Amino acid sequence: PTRLTVDALSRAFGGRQVVADVSLSIEAGEVMCLLGPSGCGKSTTLRMIAGVERPDQGQIRIDGVPVFGAGPTLPPEARGVGLMFQDFALFPHLTVAGNVAFGLKGDSAAKTRRVGELLEKVNLCGFAQKHPHELSGGEQQRVALARALAPRPRVMLMDEPFSGLDNRLRDGVRDATLALLKEEGAAVLLVTHEPDEAMRMADEIALMRAGEIVQRGAPYNIYNAPVDRAAAAFFSDINVIRGVSKGALTATPFGDFLTPGHADGTPVDIIIRPQHLKIDFDRAGRGPNPTVQDGTPARGTVARARFLGRESLVDFAMADGGLVLTASVPGVFLPKPGTALWLMIRRDR
Ligand code: ADP
């Protein structure tokens, strides 16, 4: 059976619906990121699955066994879930080894073996006898991860587990954590408000807004086929081209877009990410060529160019009207303001 199944989970606080009809399922070894702005109900969802918050409605199953809603409600400690929160909440009076051993049952030889195994996996072998206050933030995070994974939870629930860390450390810790989660094979539900983190960690992203999951899919699909304008804007800046439908088409500087099902005169916004606009360097000086594979090119004049590290952002004033579009170019590209160039939309996007 599926490792974690959540059906139509709902919760209100003081008459306000905070989680509304949330359903999801996660297989063993899979990482799902629950992504959305602060206050949209992510933590409440996670806390209901953990068993520390009571749902008003819905069902939760782990390995096919009801833990809420379709039989007796199991308490948190009987659900086989591991928890990791933003403040790692290590026990200050226990050693690193004592912290990792805390949730373990069985004979002491087996416990010692499991603790040693995990400390090796999180690269803290020499730290077993230290206390939390002797460790850096990154090291404490690794102890908390080892502690949560030690009892081999079937489901790992993680609420903003990296937000207490230095920017400089964060990506490395994320990657190491992901590798260990995959090795241990739990079903993982990770709550975050950062799209970059979700893109980096998730097999599947569940995008949440005002208590509801509005879209679910692999990072590639969520990024390239957002369900609406707000979903698009959550992941990057967006360009908006305002148009008006005529027949089944909306006209833009990049040619006509198919927008069927609207009466003539309906306002239509075409949304394009900066990353999906490209500059046609070949065409510079040649004039437009309508057979080009990436669609109709449009002429723009550089208004501003900035280098951001991985990419450069170039703002263009387009030939017609007051339209300003931003294109992302990988690496360094800093044309002078006033430079005329041709822009195209990447067809594959
Ligand atoms: P997120 O994790 O997405 O930031 P939360 O699930 O923590 O969102 O909170 C969603 C909403 O529910 C917030 O408006 C929060 O203030 C409210 N909320 C959470 N827990 C409680 C509670 N125990 N009592 C009243 N309101 C709550």
Boltz pocket constraint, residues with backbone or C-beta under 6 A from the ligand:
constraints:
  - pocket:
      binder: B
      contacts: [[A, 13], [A, 14], [A, 18], [A, 36], [A, 37], [A, 38], [A, 39], [A, 40], [A, 41], [A, 42], [A, 43], [A, 44], [A, 45]]
      max_distance: 6.0
